Amino acid sequence: MITGEIKNRIDSIWDTFWTGGITNSITILEQMTYLFFMKMLDDAQRTREANANAFGVEVSEPTFKYGSWHNPETDRDVPFNDLRWSVFKNKDPETMYRLVSKDVFVYIKTLNEGKESAYSRFMENATFLIQSPRTLTKIVEGIDHLDMNNRDTMGDVYEYVLSKMAASGNNGQFRTPRHIIRMMVELMQPTLKDTICDPAMGSAGFIVESAKYVQEHYKSELLKRENADHYKNHMLHGFDTDFTMLRIGAMNLMLHGVSRQPLDRQHRREPLHPVPCQSTIHRKPRQ
């Protein structure tokens, strides 16, 4: 359930987007999500680094490595440290804007390092639309005060943004509350032998909750290579009519450790291609 504090902060961020010239609700959600993603990646690595330091080991496969990253669009090397939220948020507005728009955004688009995935396919044509260093600074300051560790902030924001969209009914953008999603997943009781499909995935709430359920109930079974391969690459499927929602869903899945799931675009007036699902959780797409 979204709280009054989060509503106030999101209202302030929303107003900043409007003042900065971005007024389309879905575009605002998309641009917010990119920035949430940047923060969550850094937060996740900082947690892993703290745990690794406590045990005297190194972080395995860090998102932000040591040394520099070569930006293919600007053909220059950028220190990995400069790509981290906790670092660039303290830069002056002009420097932060250049880093985020020219380097950090390109980096999150190419996170899979050339590997084919839903994330890499749908992020390929993503565009950073914030035009002003001052606007970006105010948005970063607002997001920085949101606690993303104890709640699905992106889901909360998505739900609240949809409530502010006068055209949400016409666009077919409806979000199922998380407690209803969780109830449906628990009723279905998915197992590692199942294949799960959501033909109208939106922000991928059903898929993420299904993945979390499997992680919680089959932790030891996931240590087996064949089970892990099925879970990471074949178990979860999603479709949507909107490329923006596919990007948001792909980012959400990647943050939950299921980055190579087959997501695809479903055109609104075409029938769904059949997907072999033994256990299917779905919402009927609007026509």
C-alpha positions, -999 to 999 in steps of 0.1 A, spaced: 0 0 0 14 34 -10 19 58 19 12 95 22 49 102 23 56 84 -9 26 102 -26 40 135 -16 74 128 -29 61 114 -61 38 144 -66 69 166 -62 89 146 -87 58 145 -111 56 184 -109 93 186 -117 88 166 -148 59 188 -159 79 219 -152 107 204 -173 84 199 -203 76 162 -199 38 159 -195 29 124 -208 22 101 -179 37 69 -194 68 89 -205 71 102 -169 68 66 -155 94 54 -180 119 82 -172 114 77 -135 120 40 -138 154 45 -156 165 67 -126 150 42 -101 170 14 -119 202 34 -116 197 39 -79 186 3 -72 217 -11 -91 240 10 -69 220 2 -37 221 -35 -45 259 -35 -50 265 -14 -18 246 -41 1 267 -68 -15 299 -50 -9 290 -46 28 283 -83 31 315 -92 12 336 -69 35 320 -86 66 332 -120 54 365 -107 40 358 -117 4 353 -99 -30 320 -92 -46 314 -117 -74 303 -103 -108 298 -67 -96 276 -44 -117 302 -16 -112 336 -31 -116 370 -16 -109 388 5 -135 370 21 -165 341 13 -188 344 22 -225 314 41 -237 307 29 -273 286 60 -282 312 87 -271 343 65 -276 357 74 -243 366 56 -211 345 64 -179 355 53 -144 330 27 -132 328 46 -99 314 77 -117 285 56 -130 272 49 -95 242 68 -80 260 74 -47 288 92 -66 271 112 -94 243 125 -71 269 146 -54 283 162 -86 274 197 -97 243 198 -119 261 202 -152 286 174 -145 258 151 -132 236 157 -162 265 150 -186 273 118 -167 238 105 -165 226 114 -200 257 105 -219 273 77 -198 251 62 -171 221 58 -193 241 42 -221 257 19 -195 223 6 -182 212 1 -218 242 -22 -224 243 -40 -191 241 -75 -206 274 -69 -224 261 -80 -257 242 -111 -245 207 -115 -260 179 -110 -235 145 -94 -232 163 -65 -214 188 -59 -242 162 -61 -269 138 -36 -253 164 -12 -240 180 -9 -274 159 20 -285 153 36 -251 158 74 -250 167 97 -221 143 127 -224 152 149 -194 165 180 -210 178 202 -181 205 198 -155 183 217 -130 154 193 -137 175 162 -133 190 175 -101 156 181 -85 144 146 -96 175 129 -83 172 147 -50 135 135 -47 143 99 -57 173 98 -33 150 102 -3 129 72 -13 136 39 5 138 12 -21 151 -16 1 119 -25 19 92 -21 -7 86 -25 -44 89 12 -50 85 9 -88 53 -10 -83 40 16 -58 49 45 -82 34 27 -111 1 22 -92 0 58 -81 9 72 -116 -19 52 -131 -43 67 -106 -33 101 -119 -38 92 -155 -72 104 -168 -69 82 -198 -58 50 -180 -91 32 -188 -88 40 -225 -52 30 -227 -59 -4 -210 -33 3 -183 -45 -12 -151 -23 -26 -123 -33 -55 -101 -26 -47 -64 4 -67 -51 -15 -85 -24 -39 -98 -50 -10 -109 -72 6 -127 -42 -27 -144 -34 -31 -157 -70 4 -170 -71 0 -188 -38 -32 -204 -50 -15 -216 -82 16 -229 -62 40 -229 -92 68 -254 -91 100 -258 -110 83 -282 -134 59 -255 -146 60 -228 -172 43 -195 -164 29 -170 -189 14 -135 -184 0 -123 -218 -6 -88 -205 24 -83 -182 26 -46 -177 53 -40 -151 58 -78 -148 42 -80 -113 28 -115 -118 61 -128 -132 82 -112 -105 59 -125 -77 60 -160 -93 98 -159 -94 99 -148 -58 76 -177 -48 98 -202 -65 129 -187 -49 113 -190 -15 99 -225 -18 126 -243 -39 158 -227 -27 177 -260 -25 163 -274 -57 175 -243 -76 211 -253 -67 208 -280 -94 220 -269 -128 190 -281 -148 166 -265 -124 185 -232 -124 186 -232 -162 149 -238 -165 142 -210 -139 165 -184 -155 158 -191 -192 126 -210 -198 101 -208 -170 87 -173 -172 71 -157 -202 55 -123 -207 37 -103 -234 25 -67 -237 13 -42 -263 35 -14 -251 73 -12 -256 75 12 -227 59 -14 -204 82 -41 -218 112 -20 -209 99 -14 -174 90 -51 -170 125 -62 -183 142 -38 -158 120 -52 -130 129 -88 -139 166 -80 -141 165 -65 -106 150 -97 -93 176 -119 -109 156 -132 -138 170 -112 -167 169 -137 -196 132 -144 -197 114 -144 -231 93 -112 -232 77 -101 -265 54 -75 -279 17 -85 -283 -1 -64 -309 -35 -53 -296 -57 -68 -323 -38 -99 -331 -45 -132 -313 -19 -144 -288 5 -170 -301 0 -201 -280 26 -206 -253 31 -241 -237 22 -233 -201 15 -260 -176 6 -234 -150 -5 -201 -164 -12 -168 -145 -27 -142 -168 -48 -111 -172 -71 -108 -202 -57 -81 -225 -82 -53 -234 -93 -52 -270 
